[in-house]
Amino acid sequence: MKKKLLTLFLSVMSALFVFGAKASASTISVVSDTAYAPFEFKDSDQTYKGIDVDIINEVAKRKNWDVNQTYPGFDAAVNAVQSGQADALMAGTTVTDARKKVFTFSDTYYDTSIVIYTRSNDKVSDYKQLKGKTVGVKNGTAAQTWLDKNASKYGFTVKTFDTSDLMNNSLDSGSVYAAMDDTPVVQYAIGQGKDYAINIKPESIGSFAFAVKKGGKHESLIKDFNEALKEMKEDGTYDEIMTKWLGDSAKASSKSSSSKPSEALNLTGDANAKATPTKETYTISMDSSFAPFEYQNGSGKYVGIDVDIINAIAKNQGFNVKLTNPGFDASLNAVQSSQADAVLAGMTITDARKQIFDFSDPYYTSNIRLAVKKGSNIKKYEDLKGKTVGAKNGTSSYSWLEENADKYGFTLRAYDEASTMYDSLNSGSIDSLMDDEAVLLYAIQQGRNFETPIKGISTGKVGFAVKKGANPELIEMFNNGLAAIVKDGTYDKIINKYLDNNKSKEKSSTNVADETTIVGLIKNNYKQLLQGLGITLGFDPSFICYCHDYRYYLRYDGSCTKQDPSCDFTNLC
């Protein structure tokens, strides 16, 4: 009888073990740090919260994961994943070459940095201001490594602490003048009421990612995580999480980033070097009308991002340029046929173009972006459900919207002209539109009453180009000059001059018509249009315009013989 009971007991326990194992196998075990605010920490209600917690929960919701997240501490979490006791690591883990040997990482979800901070009444905007001061830092951190390396250069003394609390207490009491820590940690402390200030650009040290054991059975989780993270960034959920935990500091950081477009560039040039020109003057061919990269202002002069950048680079590198504006296709042909030395026309770098052109470092990232009327309730892509969104036919914007229409439940309306599309948003015929970010931001700066609630979607990099194998010194001078104008701040001033939405139309440095309208396009480019017409038809014409019952003659050189004061074209002459 005892044997039968023993057998029955063992059978039951075996079944429980099997079913228990199955239940466990269907649950994803994610391990995190114990106390690393704002990424993971135990709040006053004894519940773990933070950026990592919210991101994992959101990924789990989107990918139907059953997650069990525990918080053994960073080292213990790393060991648990390596030994197979846990499935994945989410602990503010910096991606490094050494860690890539043992972990498979997701796309990065946070670019981490370290930063100097002070009490709010002490402002450090340059490391030179730390000369003779004492700077606090935690032992064994990236911040300590950076400070030790730069102490003699800037003349400060490094004082180490075992914990952040001890370091911050010393900062509060004045025992140290400044401290250095992970940027999000400092931002979170400021958001929690600490009387600290960041007045200097953080030092980038890497990026955080989700990870699984390399070659293990959970590598499929990386694909899930990446897909969900991409969706979160596109629909605004990611930004909501970051703002939730980094508060006003995150917003200020975002604003600062937008005013520093150069931070998005990957440069190879030497800002202190200068190549030797092989020609007295280089002919640079450009588009004829592609605001804000190149377009004619109210005086008929070509201005724009491309114009300002090439002039600044030429000045820095000591070579002469002659700028021509025949149009995009004509510019490409001119360089290919050696009638021009280079093309600078807001041109996206593609594999196909690399076959016939040599490109510089990218000087701009091309994005597409959603716009709504100011005051709209549309803040993320989910808010487009039941709405109508416009885009120009045959564009990246149209393709993206067409691909995502069912997902977000909106109706896509196609337009042939930007002007009609923009007017439709203004009148309320559509609820939103998507267009090239640079064109959109420029239109807003010129007075369009729109706003862009969602971050842009990258569609490529824009570069300067020469005919393949020709003028290598020109590429070298462009790259070196670009690095130089980034270093001295000229690049950021140029980009913000044309794309800073905080600048009103009245503050614009040039009197320019809005080129997203037909009238604006003609006003800004009439001379080029008329000249091209004259050349094409082979005559030396006066262009005859009729306005009401009056007739006047507008020559392509800009002169007029008769005007009707009520006609839109009168102020062209």
VMD Tcl script that draws the C-alpha trace (Angstrom):
set ca {
  {0.00 0.00 0.00}
  {2.82 2.38 0.90}
  {4.50 1.59 -2.41}
  {1.28 2.40 -4.30}
  {0.93 5.71 -2.44}
  {4.56 6.51 -3.09}
  {4.12 5.75 -6.79}
  {0.98 7.88 -6.97}
  {2.72 10.73 -5.13}
  {5.72 10.63 -7.48}
  {3.43 10.59 -10.53}
  {1.53 13.65 -9.29}
  {4.73 15.51 -8.45}
  {6.17 14.61 -11.86}
  {3.07 15.96 -13.62}
  {3.16 19.13 -11.54}
  {6.81 19.55 -12.37}
  {6.18 19.14 -16.11}
  {3.22 21.51 -16.20}
  {5.05 23.91 -13.96}
  {8.01 23.86 -16.30}
  {5.71 24.52 -19.27}
  {4.15 27.50 -17.51}
  {7.57 28.81 -16.64}
  {8.81 28.35 -20.20}
  {5.98 30.53 -21.55}
  {6.93 33.38 -19.20}
  {9.78 35.65 -20.22}
  {12.15 36.35 -17.35}
  {13.65 39.85 -17.58}
  {16.26 40.92 -15.03}
  {17.17 44.51 -14.11}
  {19.22 46.59 -11.72}
  {18.12 47.14 -8.12}
  {18.44 50.92 -7.84}
  {19.29 52.95 -10.91}
  {16.79 55.79 -11.06}
  {15.19 56.77 -13.36}
  {15.65 53.48 -15.23}
  {14.59 51.15 -12.42}
  {14.06 51.90 -8.74}
  {11.69 51.09 -5.89}
  {9.27 53.97 -5.28}
  {7.79 55.01 -1.93}
  {4.92 52.57 -2.53}
  {7.54 49.77 -2.71}
  {6.77 49.17 -6.40}
  {9.51 49.09 -9.01}
  {9.14 51.85 -11.59}
  {11.23 53.65 -14.19}
  {12.11 53.96 -17.88}
  {13.20 50.32 -18.27}
  {10.08 49.08 -16.50}
  {7.73 51.14 -18.66}
  {9.49 50.19 -21.91}
  {9.43 46.46 -21.11}
  {5.75 46.64 -20.11}
  {4.90 48.46 -23.35}
  {6.85 45.97 -25.47}
  {5.13 43.10 -23.63}
  {1.71 44.62 -24.32}
  {2.43 45.06 -28.03}
  {4.05 41.65 -28.51}
  {1.82 39.64 -26.12}
  {4.70 38.72 -23.86}
  {4.02 37.26 -20.42}
  {6.84 38.97 -18.50}
  {8.25 38.44 -15.06}
  {10.66 41.32 -14.33}
  {12.94 41.01 -11.29}
  {15.59 43.33 -9.87}
  {18.61 41.44 -8.47}
  {21.14 44.19 -9.23}
  {23.25 44.89 -12.32}
  {26.06 42.35 -11.85}
  {23.65 39.64 -10.70}
  {21.36 40.38 -13.66}
  {24.22 40.04 -16.15}
  {25.31 36.75 -14.56}
  {21.73 35.42 -14.56}
  {21.35 35.89 -18.32}
  {24.80 34.48 -19.06}
  {24.09 31.37 -16.95}
  {20.63 30.85 -18.44}
  {18.77 31.56 -15.18}
  {17.06 34.53 -16.85}
  {15.98 35.13 -20.44}
  {16.80 38.81 -21.02}
  {18.58 41.82 -19.56}
  {17.04 45.30 -19.28}
  {19.19 47.28 -16.89}
  {20.50 50.44 -18.50}
  {23.11 48.25 -20.19}
  {25.64 50.07 -22.37}
  {26.46 48.32 -25.64}
  {30.21 47.62 -25.83}
  {32.39 45.45 -28.07}
  {33.27 43.25 -25.11}
  {29.62 42.67 -24.22}
  {28.73 41.93 -27.85}
  {30.83 38.78 -27.53}
  {28.44 37.31 -24.95}
  {25.15 39.13 -25.60}
  {22.94 39.83 -28.62}
  {21.69 43.40 -28.34}
  {18.55 45.10 -29.57}
  {18.45 48.45 -31.28}
  {19.53 51.04 -28.72}
  {16.76 52.77 -26.81}
  {18.75 55.48 -25.02}
  {21.94 57.38 -25.83}
  {23.65 57.70 -22.50}
  {26.02 60.45 -21.50}
  {27.72 61.96 -18.49}
  {27.45 65.60 -17.53}
  {28.80 68.22 -15.16}
  {26.19 69.72 -12.84}
  {26.29 72.33 -10.10}
  {24.01 74.03 -7.63}
  {21.58 76.19 -9.59}
  {23.28 79.45 -8.61}
  {26.65 78.23 -9.94}
  {26.72 78.03 -13.73}
  {29.43 76.06 -15.54}
  {29.10 76.35 -19.32}
  {32.77 75.67 -20.12}
  {35.22 73.22 -18.53}
  {37.73 76.05 -18.21}
  {35.48 77.49 -15.47}
  {36.39 74.48 -13.30}
  {40.03 75.61 -12.95}
  {41.02 75.50 -9.27}
  {37.70 73.83 -8.30}
  {36.92 70.42 -6.83}
  {34.64 68.10 -8.82}
  {32.90 65.14 -7.24}
  {32.33 61.75 -8.88}
  {31.41 58.17 -7.94}
  {34.19 55.60 -7.78}
  {34.63 53.24 -10.72}
  {32.34 55.05 -13.13}
  {32.75 56.33 -16.69}
  {32.47 59.81 -15.22}
  {35.50 59.19 -13.00}
  {37.49 57.94 -15.98}
  {36.61 61.07 -17.95}
  {37.43 63.44 -15.08}
  {40.74 61.75 -14.28}
  {41.72 62.01 -17.95}
  {40.86 65.72 -18.18}
  {41.80 66.99 -14.69}
  {45.24 68.32 -15.65}
  {43.93 69.80 -18.92}
  {41.33 71.95 -17.18}
  {43.05 72.35 -13.79}
  {40.42 70.89 -11.45}
  {40.75 68.39 -8.58}
  {38.77 65.13 -8.56}
  {37.15 63.90 -5.34}
  {35.62 60.41 -5.36}
  {32.60 59.07 -3.47}
  {31.14 55.61 -2.95}
  {27.51 56.65 -3.53}
  {25.53 59.35 -5.30}
  {23.98 60.42 -1.99}
  {27.37 61.17 -0.43}
  {28.47 63.04 -3.55}
  {25.31 65.14 -3.71}
  {25.46 65.93 0.01}
  {28.97 67.30 -0.54}
  {27.70 69.34 -3.51}
  {24.83 70.70 -1.40}
  {27.19 71.72 1.41}
  {29.75 73.27 -0.94}
  {32.49 70.72 -0.19}
  {32.70 70.19 -3.95}
  {31.95 72.91 -6.48}
  {30.53 70.57 -9.16}
  {29.87 66.90 -9.77}
  {29.66 64.56 -12.76}
  {27.18 61.71 -13.17}
  {25.03 59.97 -15.80}
  {22.89 62.63 -17.50}
  {19.50 60.93 -16.98}
  {20.30 60.40 -13.30}
  {21.01 64.11 -12.89}
  {17.93 65.06 -14.93}
  {15.78 62.85 -12.74}
  {17.20 64.38 -9.56}
  {16.40 67.86 -10.91}
  {12.89 66.69 -11.77}
  {12.49 65.48 -8.20}
  {13.24 68.95 -6.87}
  {17.00 68.97 -6.42}
  {18.33 72.53 -6.78}
  {20.87 71.61 -9.46}
  {21.59 72.95 -12.94}
  {23.10 71.59 -16.16}
  {24.64 74.33 -18.30}
  {27.13 72.36 -20.37}
  {26.80 69.84 -23.19}
  {26.91 66.21 -21.93}
  {29.72 63.88 -22.97}
  {28.41 60.90 -24.94}
  {29.67 57.54 -23.65}
  {27.43 55.01 -25.40}
  {23.90 53.68 -25.79}
  {21.62 51.42 -23.75}
  {19.98 48.30 -25.21}
  {17.92 45.24 -24.31}
  {19.97 42.01 -24.45}
  {19.79 38.21 -24.50}
  {22.46 35.53 -24.27}
  {24.37 35.28 -27.56}
  {23.47 32.12 -29.45}
  {20.81 31.23 -26.90}
  {17.19 30.20 -27.46}
  {15.76 33.67 -26.81}
  {17.25 35.65 -29.70}
  {13.77 35.97 -31.25}
  {12.98 38.40 -28.43}
  {15.37 40.90 -30.04}
  {13.23 41.10 -33.19}
  {10.08 41.62 -31.09}
  {11.74 44.31 -29.02}
  {13.05 46.17 -32.09}
  {9.67 46.15 -33.83}
  {7.86 47.41 -30.74}
  {10.49 50.07 -30.03}
  {10.21 51.39 -33.60}
  {6.42 51.63 -33.25}
  {6.77 53.41 -29.90}
  {9.11 55.99 -31.38}
  {6.84 56.58 -34.35}
  {3.61 56.96 -32.39}
  {5.03 59.09 -29.58}
  {4.83 56.52 -26.76}
  {8.61 56.46 -26.37}
  {8.74 60.25 -25.97}
  {5.91 60.09 -23.41}
  {7.88 57.61 -21.31}
  {11.05 59.70 -21.46}
  {9.21 62.90 -20.57}
  {7.40 61.11 -17.73}
  {10.69 60.24 -16.02}
  {12.97 63.06 -17.14}
  {10.32 65.78 -16.98}
  {11.23 69.36 -17.86}
  {14.88 68.38 -18.05}
  {14.05 65.99 -20.88}
  {12.08 68.70 -22.67}
  {14.92 71.15 -22.25}
  {17.35 68.55 -23.53}
  {15.12 67.91 -26.52}
  {14.86 71.62 -27.24}
  {18.60 72.00 -26.95}
  {19.11 69.08 -29.30}
  {16.82 70.60 -31.90}
  {18.84 73.81 -31.78}
  {22.03 71.77 -32.33}
  {21.41 70.02 -35.65}
  {25.13 69.30 -35.94}
  {24.82 66.65 -33.22}
  {23.19 64.34 -35.78}
  {26.19 64.48 -38.14}
  {28.91 61.84 -38.44}
  {31.99 63.70 -39.64}
  {35.28 62.36 -41.00}
  {36.90 65.67 -41.95}
  {39.68 67.42 -40.04}
  {38.53 70.83 -38.86}
  {42.13 72.04 -38.67}
  {43.26 70.78 -42.09}
  {43.08 72.40 -45.52}
  {43.52 70.63 -48.87}
  {45.11 72.40 -51.82}
  {42.72 73.56 -54.58}
  {43.73 72.51 -58.10}
  {41.59 75.13 -59.84}
  {41.20 78.87 -59.39}
  {37.40 78.58 -59.27}
  {35.10 75.58 -58.88}
  {31.65 75.60 -60.52}
  {29.00 74.29 -58.14}
  {25.67 73.40 -59.74}
  {22.45 73.64 -57.72}
  {18.70 73.25 -57.96}
  {16.68 76.25 -59.15}
  {13.84 76.07 -56.64}
  {14.03 73.79 -53.61}
  {13.39 75.91 -50.52}
  {14.93 76.00 -48.00}
  {18.04 74.50 -49.66}
  {18.20 76.92 -52.60}
  {15.65 79.46 -53.83}
  {15.40 83.10 -54.89}
  {14.53 85.69 -52.26}
  {12.44 88.80 -52.88}
  {15.40 90.51 -54.51}
  {15.99 87.68 -56.96}
  {19.13 86.54 -55.16}
  {19.70 82.84 -54.53}
  {19.79 81.99 -50.82}
  {19.27 78.88 -48.71}
  {20.98 76.18 -46.67}
  {23.10 74.88 -49.56}
  {24.16 78.38 -50.61}
  {25.22 79.38 -47.11}
  {27.01 76.10 -46.41}
  {29.13 76.08 -49.57}
  {30.04 79.75 -49.15}
  {31.07 79.15 -45.52}
  {33.12 76.07 -46.44}
  {34.82 77.84 -49.37}
  {35.74 80.73 -47.11}
  {37.11 78.42 -44.43}
  {39.11 76.27 -46.86}
  {40.32 79.11 -49.08}
  {38.89 78.19 -52.49}
  {36.62 80.10 -54.89}
  {33.22 78.99 -56.11}
  {30.88 79.96 -58.90}
  {27.28 78.97 -58.13}
  {24.81 78.14 -60.89}
  {21.16 77.13 -60.55}
  {19.96 75.25 -63.64}
  {17.72 72.83 -61.72}
  {18.20 69.41 -60.12}
  {18.33 67.14 -63.18}
  {20.38 69.67 -65.16}
  {22.84 69.90 -62.26}
  {23.38 66.15 -62.21}
  {23.91 66.14 -65.96}
  {26.30 69.09 -65.75}
  {28.56 67.26 -63.30}
  {28.41 63.99 -65.21}
  {29.38 65.81 -68.42}
  {32.12 67.78 -66.61}
  {30.41 71.13 -67.29}
  {30.35 71.64 -63.51}
  {32.72 70.45 -60.82}
  {30.18 69.48 -58.15}
  {26.50 69.35 -57.32}
  {24.99 70.68 -54.10}
  {21.24 70.42 -54.39}
  {19.73 68.75 -51.34}
  {20.64 65.42 -52.99}
  {19.99 62.20 -51.09}
  {22.88 59.72 -51.05}
  {21.78 56.40 -52.60}
  {23.62 53.26 -53.69}
  {22.62 53.93 -57.29}
  {24.05 57.45 -57.21}
  {27.25 56.19 -55.60}
  {27.95 54.35 -58.84}
  {28.40 57.65 -60.70}
  {29.22 60.19 -57.96}
  {31.69 60.46 -55.09}
  {29.92 61.89 -52.04}
  {31.05 63.99 -49.10}
  {30.10 63.29 -45.51}
  {26.33 63.79 -45.21}
  {25.56 67.36 -44.19}
  {21.86 66.88 -43.50}
  {19.46 64.04 -42.59}
  {16.35 64.01 -44.74}
  {13.14 63.28 -42.84}
  {9.43 63.14 -43.54}
  {7.15 64.56 -40.89}
  {3.49 64.95 -39.96}
  {1.98 68.44 -39.66}
  {-1.33 69.60 -38.19}
  {-2.98 72.97 -37.65}
  {-1.94 74.69 -34.44}
  {-4.20 73.66 -31.57}
  {-5.03 70.26 -33.09}
  {-5.67 67.33 -30.75}
  {-3.52 65.07 -32.91}
  {-0.41 64.29 -30.85}
  {0.48 60.76 -31.99}
  {-0.29 58.49 -34.94}
  {-3.13 56.73 -33.07}
  {-4.96 60.07 -32.97}
  {-5.28 59.92 -36.78}
  {-8.00 57.24 -36.55}
  {-10.97 58.36 -38.66}
  {-9.04 61.40 -39.96}
  {-7.91 62.37 -43.45}
  {-4.18 62.83 -44.12}
  {-2.71 64.42 -47.24}
  {0.53 63.71 -49.09}
  {2.00 64.45 -52.49}
  {1.83 61.68 -55.08}
  {5.02 59.71 -55.61}
  {6.79 60.87 -52.46}
  {8.30 59.06 -49.47}
  {5.54 60.60 -47.37}
  {2.84 59.09 -49.57}
  {4.49 55.65 -49.47}
  {4.79 55.71 -45.67}
  {1.20 56.84 -45.18}
  {-0.12 54.28 -47.66}
  {1.74 51.54 -45.81}
  {0.39 52.63 -42.40}
  {-3.16 53.76 -43.25}
  {-4.83 50.52 -42.13}
  {-2.69 50.29 -39.02}
  {-3.71 53.72 -37.72}
  {-7.15 53.91 -39.34}
  {-6.85 57.11 -41.39}
  {-7.80 57.95 -44.97}
  {-5.04 59.00 -47.35}
  {-5.67 61.79 -49.84}
  {-3.23 62.35 -52.70}
  {-2.17 65.75 -54.03}
  {-0.18 66.77 -57.08}
  {0.94 70.13 -55.66}
  {2.25 71.08 -52.23}
  {0.44 74.42 -52.37}
  {-2.98 72.77 -52.75}
  {-2.20 70.31 -49.97}
  {-1.07 73.03 -47.56}
  {-4.14 75.13 -48.34}
  {-6.36 72.09 -47.71}
  {-4.90 71.67 -44.22}
  {-5.33 75.37 -43.57}
  {-9.00 75.26 -44.64}
  {-9.77 72.06 -42.73}
  {-10.39 69.87 -45.80}
  {-7.82 67.49 -44.37}
  {-6.82 66.93 -40.75}
  {-3.11 66.48 -41.27}
  {-0.42 66.22 -43.94}
  {3.01 64.67 -44.31}
  {5.88 66.26 -46.24}
  {9.67 66.63 -46.28}
  {10.64 67.94 -42.86}
  {12.92 70.71 -44.13}
  {10.29 72.04 -46.54}
  {7.64 71.81 -43.83}
  {9.66 73.57 -41.13}
  {10.60 76.31 -43.57}
  {6.93 76.83 -44.49}
  {6.08 77.13 -40.79}
  {8.87 79.66 -40.31}
  {7.45 81.64 -43.23}
  {4.08 81.93 -41.50}
  {2.11 78.71 -42.01}
  {-0.01 78.18 -38.89}
  {1.01 74.53 -38.50}
  {2.81 72.47 -35.87}
  {4.68 69.15 -35.94}
  {3.67 67.05 -32.91}
  {5.55 63.85 -33.85}
  {9.24 63.31 -34.48}
  {10.30 63.01 -38.14}
  {11.03 59.70 -39.88}
  {14.45 59.45 -41.51}
  {14.42 58.80 -45.26}
  {18.10 59.30 -46.07}
  {21.24 61.45 -45.89}
  {21.97 64.49 -48.03}
  {25.45 65.05 -49.48}
  {27.70 67.13 -51.73}
  {28.94 65.22 -54.81}
  {31.50 65.23 -57.62}
  {31.80 63.03 -60.70}
  {33.19 59.66 -59.65}
  {36.98 59.80 -59.68}
  {37.12 63.56 -60.33}
  {38.05 66.47 -58.03}
  {38.96 64.40 -54.93}
  {40.43 67.53 -53.32}
  {37.00 69.15 -53.51}
  {35.46 66.35 -51.43}
  {38.34 66.63 -48.96}
  {37.91 70.42 -48.70}
  {34.16 70.04 -48.23}
  {34.57 67.46 -45.45}
  {37.27 69.47 -43.66}
  {35.30 72.69 -44.07}
  {32.10 71.04 -42.83}
  {33.93 69.82 -39.71}
  {35.29 73.34 -39.19}
  {31.94 75.14 -39.50}
  {30.37 72.57 -37.18}
  {33.13 73.14 -34.65}
  {32.80 76.95 -34.68}
  {28.98 76.90 -34.62}
  {28.43 78.29 -38.13}
  {26.65 75.14 -39.33}
  {24.04 75.25 -36.56}
  {23.41 78.94 -37.19}
  {22.80 78.23 -40.89}
  {20.37 75.36 -40.26}
  {18.48 77.20 -37.53}
  {18.31 80.32 -39.71}
  {16.07 78.44 -42.14}
  {14.43 75.75 -40.02}
  {14.04 77.15 -36.49}
  {10.29 77.25 -35.88}
  {10.77 79.77 -33.08}
  {11.65 82.39 -35.69}
  {8.63 84.27 -36.93}
  {8.09 85.31 -40.51}
  {8.73 88.92 -39.51}
  {12.14 88.01 -38.10}
  {13.26 86.25 -41.25}
  {16.46 87.74 -42.56}
  {15.15 87.93 -46.12}
  {11.87 89.05 -47.63}
  {10.77 85.74 -49.11}
  {7.42 84.55 -50.40}
  {6.12 81.19 -49.21}
  {7.17 78.69 -51.88}
  {4.55 76.17 -50.83}
  {2.04 78.34 -52.75}
  {1.92 78.83 -56.53}
  {2.10 82.62 -56.18}
  {5.05 82.36 -53.80}
  {6.87 79.99 -56.14}
  {6.43 82.39 -59.07}
  {7.36 85.45 -57.02}
  {10.59 83.90 -55.83}
  {11.64 82.35 -59.13}
  {10.04 84.35 -61.95}
  {13.35 85.51 -63.45}
  {14.67 81.96 -63.69}
  {11.37 80.70 -65.12}
  {11.20 83.43 -67.75}
  {14.84 83.07 -68.66}
  {14.39 79.34 -69.11}
  {11.31 79.95 -71.25}
  {13.22 82.40 -73.44}
  {16.10 80.01 -73.88}
  {13.78 77.09 -74.61}
  {11.72 78.94 -77.24}
  {14.76 80.65 -78.75}
  {13.61 84.28 -78.62}
  {14.37 87.43 -76.67}
  {10.87 87.92 -75.37}
  {8.82 90.14 -73.26}
  {6.51 87.93 -71.27}
  {2.97 89.28 -71.69}
  {0.77 89.08 -68.61}
  {-2.94 89.94 -68.53}
  {-4.49 91.12 -65.29}
  {-8.11 92.23 -65.39}
  {-8.32 94.55 -68.44}
  {-4.74 95.73 -68.25}
  {-1.75 94.35 -70.05}
  {1.83 94.77 -69.01}
  {5.14 93.42 -70.20}
  {7.45 91.62 -67.81}
  {10.87 90.96 -69.30}
  {12.90 88.06 -68.04}
  {15.53 90.57 -66.91}
  {12.96 91.83 -64.40}
  {12.01 95.10 -66.11}
  {8.39 96.11 -66.74}
  {6.83 98.51 -69.21}
  {3.30 98.69 -67.83}
  {1.66 97.40 -64.66}
  {-1.76 97.05 -63.14}
  {-1.50 98.12 -59.47}
  {-4.11 95.55 -58.43}
  {-2.32 92.60 -60.03}
  {-0.44 90.05 -57.92}
  {2.57 90.37 -60.22}
  {3.12 94.13 -59.78}
  {5.62 93.82 -56.96}
  {7.83 91.60 -59.07}
  {9.24 94.57 -60.99}
}
mol new
graphics top color blue
foreach p $ca { graphics top sphere $p radius 0.5 }
foreach p [lrange $ca 0 end-1] q [lrange $ca 1 end] { graphics top cylinder $p $q radius 0.2 }
display resetview
